[in-house]
Amino acid sequence: MAPGLAEARRLLAIVEKSQVPFGESAPIFAKIKAQIDSGKSLNVEDHDHLLRLVKIAKDWNKAEESSALTEPDETLSG
């Protein structure tokens, strides 16, 4: 496995683990995932897209963690 592909797999795992909803970026993510899964190296444009998706995923995770800390586990009825 080429070093670039190893990095791409690592970045892809970060994005997948976050479970962020991509909306318009979903087709791009699917294309990138298919390329990585088939062992193909990403071109510069796709690698840049992947890096942007990783940033979105990291921001999503930070927002979820922050939300979990500020929201009460149980709400009182009434």
N, C-alpha and C positions, 0 to 999 in steps of 0.2 A: 504494500500500500504506500503510495507516494505521501510525502509529508503534507502536501496541500490537501490531500484527500482525508488524511487523519485529522487535520484541523477542522475540515468541513464537517466530518462526522461528529466531532466534539461539539461544534457550534450547533449543529442540527439537534443534538441531544438536549442542549440547553433550551432551544425553542420548543421542542416537543414536550419536555418536562413542565414547562410553564403553562401549557394548555390555554394560551392566550387566544382569544377569538380574532382572527385576522381580517375578516370582512373582505375588502377588495384585494388584499395581498394573498388570499388563500390559493388562487391559481399559481401564483409565483412560487409560493412555498411548496406546493405539490410538484411543480416542475423541478425545483432544486432538489427536493427529497428524492425524486425518481432518479435524477442524475447521480446523486451520491450513492443511493442504494444499488445502482448498476455499476458502481466503481468508476464513473467518469469524473474527471476533474472539472471544476467549475471555471467558466470564463470570468474575466474581471467583473463584468456587469452583474452576473449571478452571485459572485462572491460578495460584491457590495450589497446586493439585496439581502443576502444571508446575514451580513453584519448588521444591517438595519433591523432585520427581524429579531436578531439576538438582543439588540438594544431595546426594542419594544417589549420583548419577553422579560428582560431584566427589570424594566420600568414597571411592567405589569405585576411582577412578583413583589417588588417593593411596595406598590400600592395595596396589594392584597395583605401583606404583612402588617402594614400600617393600619389598614381597616380592621384587621383581626384584633389588634391591640386596643383600638378605641371603641369598638362595639361591644356591648355587654353580651355575655354568653346566653343569658336568659333575659327576656323582657317580662315585666310585670303586666298582668292584664288589668284592665279597669279603667 
